[in-house]
Amino acid sequence: MEGDGHFSVDRIFGVLSHDRRRLALQYFKQNGTPVAVDDLARRIARWEQTSAAVPSDVEVKQVRTALEKTHLPEFEAVGFVTYDSETELVSYDDVAIEGAMENAINVIGFLFAGSVAGA
């Protein structure tokens, strides 16, 4: 965490760089919190399907494992979510997420201010 309590924009973009993490954020916004990690894994596996087929139990388990081992810890590291492994519930912090997004947007706006008009 940066000295002012914010994570660097690079860190935020790193967290958002994986499509499963972006899908998880979409799920949180649509369904509120807390959510069962199984429900989250099932929904992400469904969104990742290229066909109309329902994802297999193996596919859902693969997504769940990736969530538990990689994606949820990344989110927790920047304060976006908390994951209770005993209850298997994920809660997201919309204030932290929105603050990080606002910070990233401000930095991008500063970097590109004026450059679009001159293009």
C-alpha positions, 0 to 999 in steps of 0.5 A, spaced: 500 500 500 502 506 498 503 511 503 497 515 502 493 509 503 492 508 496 495 502 491 499 504 485 495 505 479 500 499 476 498 495 482 490 496 480 491 495 473 495 488 475 489 486 479 484 487 473 489 484 468 486 477 468 479 476 465 476 472 471 477 477 476 474 482 472 468 477 471 468 476 479 467 484 479 461 484 474 458 478 478 459 482 485 456 488 482 450 484 479 449 480 485 451 484 491 455 481 497 456 476 500 456 470 495 458 463 496 465 461 492 461 455 489 456 460 486 461 465 483 465 459 480 459 456 477 457 463 474 464 465 471 465 458 468 458 459 465 461 466 462 467 463 460 463 457 456 464 459 448 457 454 447 451 454 450 453 448 454 453 448 461 460 448 464 462 441 467 463 440 474 470 439 473 470 446 469 467 449 475 472 446 480 478 448 476 475 455 476 474 455 484 481 452 485 483 458 481 479 463 485 481 460 491 489 460 490 490 466 485 484 471 484 481 472 491 488 473 494 490 478 489 483 481 491 484 481 498 491 484 497 488 490 495 482 490 499 477 489 494 474 483 497 475 478 504 474 471 503 472 467 509 474 460 507 470 457 513 464 459 511 466 459 503 463 466 502 466 472 499 464 479 500 467 485 496 468 492 498 465 497 493 467 503 496 475 500 496 473 498 488 470 505 486 476 509 490 481 505 486 477 505 479 477 513 481 484 513 482 486 510 476 481 514 471 484 520 474 491 518 473 489 516 466 485 523 465 492 526 467 496 522 462 492 524 456 489 531 458 490 535 451 493 529 447 486 527 444 485 534 442 491 535 439 491 528 435 
